[in-house]
């Protein structure tokens, strides 16, 4: 099951009942917007204990449409690369909580 923003906000409000829900939502939006802005600038985002987000440039190439076999030009684009931290890796594989 994937976690969506609304479930994350619900869990935050349950764990921190002293904060207003709208404040938690603003806080979450600020964090996510900063991550987006940094990646758009080409900067690397490191969240200690969680992982590193960075962007890679995928070169322009000639690809094929699998349905028709027609050749299609695919333009250069940026993709997001995520590398998890050693702590997160250990927690996922050792079933620590």
Biotite code that builds the C-alpha atoms (Angstrom):
import biotite.structure as struc

atoms = struc.array([
    struc.Atom([0.000, 0.000, 0.000], chain_id="A", res_id=1, res_name="UNK", atom_name="CA", element="C"),
    struc.Atom([1.362, 3.380, -0.983], chain_id="A", res_id=2, res_name="UNK", atom_name="CA", element="C"),
    struc.Atom([1.266, 6.347, 1.338], chain_id="A", res_id=3, res_name="UNK", atom_name="CA", element="C"),
    struc.Atom([-0.404, 9.433, -0.038], chain_id="A", res_id=4, res_name="UNK", atom_name="CA", element="C"),
    struc.Atom([-0.144, 12.973, 1.237], chain_id="A", res_id=5, res_name="UNK", atom_name="CA", element="C"),
    struc.Atom([-3.540, 12.877, 2.961], chain_id="A", res_id=6, res_name="UNK", atom_name="CA", element="C"),
    struc.Atom([-2.606, 9.734, 4.924], chain_id="A", res_id=7, res_name="UNK", atom_name="CA", element="C"),
    struc.Atom([0.732, 11.273, 5.853], chain_id="A", res_id=8, res_name="UNK", atom_name="CA", element="C"),
    struc.Atom([-1.029, 14.383, 7.156], chain_id="A", res_id=9, res_name="UNK", atom_name="CA", element="C"),
    struc.Atom([-3.517, 12.243, 9.083], chain_id="A", res_id=10, res_name="UNK", atom_name="CA", element="C"),
    struc.Atom([-0.698, 10.295, 10.727], chain_id="A", res_id=11, res_name="UNK", atom_name="CA", element="C"),
    struc.Atom([1.186, 13.503, 11.569], chain_id="A", res_id=12, res_name="UNK", atom_name="CA", element="C"),
    struc.Atom([-1.924, 15.009, 13.164], chain_id="A", res_id=13, res_name="UNK", atom_name="CA", element="C"),
    struc.Atom([-2.419, 11.842, 15.250], chain_id="A", res_id=14, res_name="UNK", atom_name="CA", element="C"),
    struc.Atom([1.229, 11.843, 16.386], chain_id="A", res_id=15, res_name="UNK", atom_name="CA", element="C"),
    struc.Atom([1.309, 15.600, 17.064], chain_id="A", res_id=16, res_name="UNK", atom_name="CA", element="C"),
    struc.Atom([-2.144, 16.563, 18.375], chain_id="A", res_id=17, res_name="UNK", atom_name="CA", element="C"),
    struc.Atom([-0.877, 19.956, 19.617], chain_id="A", res_id=18, res_name="UNK", atom_name="CA", element="C"),
    struc.Atom([-0.393, 21.199, 16.043], chain_id="A", res_id=19, res_name="UNK", atom_name="CA", element="C"),
    struc.Atom([-3.291, 22.342, 13.905], chain_id="A", res_id=20, res_name="UNK", atom_name="CA", element="C"),
    struc.Atom([-3.953, 20.262, 10.805], chain_id="A", res_id=21, res_name="UNK", atom_name="CA", element="C"),
    struc.Atom([-3.637, 23.307, 8.537], chain_id="A", res_id=22, res_name="UNK", atom_name="CA", element="C"),
    struc.Atom([-0.212, 24.097, 10.034], chain_id="A", res_id=23, res_name="UNK", atom_name="CA", element="C"),
    struc.Atom([0.966, 20.520, 9.448], chain_id="A", res_id=24, res_name="UNK", atom_name="CA", element="C"),
    struc.Atom([-0.279, 20.737, 5.859], chain_id="A", res_id=25, res_name="UNK", atom_name="CA", element="C"),
    struc.Atom([1.580, 24.041, 5.305], chain_id="A", res_id=26, res_name="UNK", atom_name="CA", element="C"),
    struc.Atom([4.729, 22.555, 6.810], chain_id="A", res_id=27, res_name="UNK", atom_name="CA", element="C"),
    struc.Atom([4.508, 19.469, 4.584], chain_id="A", res_id=28, res_name="UNK", atom_name="CA", element="C"),
    struc.Atom([3.865, 21.612, 1.492], chain_id="A", res_id=29, res_name="UNK", atom_name="CA", element="C"),
    struc.Atom([6.873, 23.823, 2.269], chain_id="A", res_id=30, res_name="UNK", atom_name="CA", element="C"),
    struc.Atom([9.164, 20.801, 2.570], chain_id="A", res_id=31, res_name="UNK", atom_name="CA", element="C"),
    struc.Atom([7.916, 19.196, -0.645], chain_id="A", res_id=32, res_name="UNK", atom_name="CA", element="C"),
    struc.Atom([8.081, 22.499, -2.558], chain_id="A", res_id=33, res_name="UNK", atom_name="CA", element="C"),
    struc.Atom([11.671, 23.078, -1.421], chain_id="A", res_id=34, res_name="UNK", atom_name="CA", element="C"),
    struc.Atom([12.650, 19.600, -2.579], chain_id="A", res_id=35, res_name="UNK", atom_name="CA", element="C"),
    struc.Atom([11.022, 20.266, -5.973], chain_id="A", res_id=36, res_name="UNK", atom_name="CA", element="C"),
    struc.Atom([12.729, 23.655, -6.341], chain_id="A", res_id=37, res_name="UNK", atom_name="CA", element="C"),
    struc.Atom([16.138, 22.233, -5.462], chain_id="A", res_id=38, res_name="UNK", atom_name="CA", element="C"),
    struc.Atom([15.779, 19.394, -7.956], chain_id="A", res_id=39, res_name="UNK", atom_name="CA", element="C"),
    struc.Atom([14.575, 21.813, -10.640], chain_id="A", res_id=40, res_name="UNK", atom_name="CA", element="C"),
    struc.Atom([17.750, 23.881, -10.078], chain_id="A", res_id=41, res_name="UNK", atom_name="CA", element="C"),
    struc.Atom([19.807, 20.705, -10.460], chain_id="A", res_id=42, res_name="UNK", atom_name="CA", element="C"),
    struc.Atom([20.848, 20.584, -6.807], chain_id="A", res_id=43, res_name="UNK", atom_name="CA", element="C"),
    struc.Atom([21.080, 17.419, -4.764], chain_id="A", res_id=44, res_name="UNK", atom_name="CA", element="C"),
    struc.Atom([18.705, 16.920, -1.811], chain_id="A", res_id=45, res_name="UNK", atom_name="CA", element="C"),
    struc.Atom([20.006, 14.894, 1.122], chain_id="A", res_id=46, res_name="UNK", atom_name="CA", element="C"),
    struc.Atom([17.698, 13.828, 3.935], chain_id="A", res_id=47, res_name="UNK", atom_name="CA", element="C"),
    struc.Atom([19.920, 12.249, 6.577], chain_id="A", res_id=48, res_name="UNK", atom_name="CA", element="C"),
    struc.Atom([18.760, 8.799, 7.594], chain_id="A", res_id=49, res_name="UNK", atom_name="CA", element="C"),
    struc.Atom([16.419, 8.597, 4.578], chain_id="A", res_id=50, res_name="UNK", atom_name="CA", element="C"),
    struc.Atom([18.285, 9.098, 1.316], chain_id="A", res_id=51, res_name="UNK", atom_name="CA", element="C"),
    struc.Atom([19.506, 11.355, -1.472], chain_id="A", res_id=52, res_name="UNK", atom_name="CA", element="C"),
    struc.Atom([17.488, 12.743, -4.379], chain_id="A", res_id=53, res_name="UNK", atom_name="CA", element="C"),
    struc.Atom([19.399, 13.937, -7.441], chain_id="A", res_id=54, res_name="UNK", atom_name="CA", element="C"),
    struc.Atom([18.691, 14.528, -11.117], chain_id="A", res_id=55, res_name="UNK", atom_name="CA", element="C"),
    struc.Atom([20.204, 12.758, -14.095], chain_id="A", res_id=56, res_name="UNK", atom_name="CA", element="C"),
    struc.Atom([20.091, 13.897, -17.689], chain_id="A", res_id=57, res_name="UNK", atom_name="CA", element="C"),
    struc.Atom([18.777, 11.310, -20.109], chain_id="A", res_id=58, res_name="UNK", atom_name="CA", element="C"),
    struc.Atom([20.209, 12.033, -23.554], chain_id="A", res_id=59, res_name="UNK", atom_name="CA", element="C"),
    struc.Atom([18.053, 12.529, -26.613], chain_id="A", res_id=60, res_name="UNK", atom_name="CA", element="C"),
    struc.Atom([17.697, 9.300, -28.543], chain_id="A", res_id=61, res_name="UNK", atom_name="CA", element="C"),
    struc.Atom([15.914, 7.538, -31.337], chain_id="A", res_id=62, res_name="UNK", atom_name="CA", element="C"),
    struc.Atom([13.392, 5.074, -29.894], chain_id="A", res_id=63, res_name="UNK", atom_name="CA", element="C"),
    struc.Atom([10.602, 2.928, -31.282], chain_id="A", res_id=64, res_name="UNK", atom_name="CA", element="C"),
    struc.Atom([6.880, 2.810, -30.691], chain_id="A", res_id=65, res_name="UNK", atom_name="CA", element="C"),
    struc.Atom([6.408, -0.804, -29.558], chain_id="A", res_id=66, res_name="UNK", atom_name="CA", element="C"),
    struc.Atom([2.905, -1.035, -31.000], chain_id="A", res_id=67, res_name="UNK", atom_name="CA", element="C"),
    struc.Atom([3.678, 0.157, -34.545], chain_id="A", res_id=68, res_name="UNK", atom_name="CA", element="C"),
    struc.Atom([7.472, -0.211, -34.720], chain_id="A", res_id=69, res_name="UNK", atom_name="CA", element="C"),
    struc.Atom([7.678, 3.404, -35.909], chain_id="A", res_id=70, res_name="UNK", atom_name="CA", element="C"),
    struc.Atom([10.859, 5.331, -35.031], chain_id="A", res_id=71, res_name="UNK", atom_name="CA", element="C"),
    struc.Atom([10.295, 8.252, -32.675], chain_id="A", res_id=72, res_name="UNK", atom_name="CA", element="C"),
    struc.Atom([12.680, 10.994, -31.562], chain_id="A", res_id=73, res_name="UNK", atom_name="CA", element="C"),
    struc.Atom([12.788, 11.179, -27.775], chain_id="A", res_id=74, res_name="UNK", atom_name="CA", element="C"),
    struc.Atom([14.095, 14.559, -26.560], chain_id="A", res_id=75, res_name="UNK", atom_name="CA", element="C"),
    struc.Atom([16.615, 15.049, -23.760], chain_id="A", res_id=76, res_name="UNK", atom_name="CA", element="C"),
    struc.Atom([14.999, 15.039, -20.334], chain_id="A", res_id=77, res_name="UNK", atom_name="CA", element="C"),
    struc.Atom([15.870, 15.100, -16.651], chain_id="A", res_id=78, res_name="UNK", atom_name="CA", element="C"),
    struc.Atom([14.978, 12.192, -14.397], chain_id="A", res_id=79, res_name="UNK", atom_name="CA", element="C"),
    struc.Atom([15.057, 11.849, -10.621], chain_id="A", res_id=80, res_name="UNK", atom_name="CA", element="C"),
    struc.Atom([17.449, 9.400, -9.023], chain_id="A", res_id=81, res_name="UNK", atom_name="CA", element="C"),
    struc.Atom([16.994, 8.230, -5.424], chain_id="A", res_id=82, res_name="UNK", atom_name="CA", element="C"),
    struc.Atom([19.616, 6.481, -3.337], chain_id="A", res_id=83, res_name="UNK", atom_name="CA", element="C"),
    struc.Atom([18.518, 5.291, 0.083], chain_id="A", res_id=84, res_name="UNK", atom_name="CA", element="C"),
    struc.Atom([20.687, 5.772, 3.137], chain_id="A", res_id=85, res_name="UNK", atom_name="CA", element="C"),
    struc.Atom([22.443, 2.888, 4.857], chain_id="A", res_id=86, res_name="UNK", atom_name="CA", element="C"),
    struc.Atom([20.190, 3.375, 7.895], chain_id="A", res_id=87, res_name="UNK", atom_name="CA", element="C"),
    struc.Atom([17.033, 3.010, 5.809], chain_id="A", res_id=88, res_name="UNK", atom_name="CA", element="C"),
    struc.Atom([18.519, 0.025, 3.982], chain_id="A", res_id=89, res_name="UNK", atom_name="CA", element="C"),
    struc.Atom([19.256, -1.702, 7.288], chain_id="A", res_id=90, res_name="UNK", atom_name="CA", element="C"),
    struc.Atom([15.777, -0.961, 8.665], chain_id="A", res_id=91, res_name="UNK", atom_name="CA", element="C"),
    struc.Atom([14.116, -2.338, 5.524], chain_id="A", res_id=92, res_name="UNK", atom_name="CA", element="C"),
    struc.Atom([16.184, -5.500, 5.499], chain_id="A", res_id=93, res_name="UNK", atom_name="CA", element="C"),
    struc.Atom([16.485, -6.228, 9.230], chain_id="A", res_id=94, res_name="UNK", atom_name="CA", element="C"),
    struc.Atom([12.804, -5.500, 9.958], chain_id="A", res_id=95, res_name="UNK", atom_name="CA", element="C"),
    struc.Atom([13.731, -3.013, 12.689], chain_id="A", res_id=96, res_name="UNK", atom_name="CA", element="C"),
    struc.Atom([11.061, -0.561, 13.734], chain_id="A", res_id=97, res_name="UNK", atom_name="CA", element="C"),
])
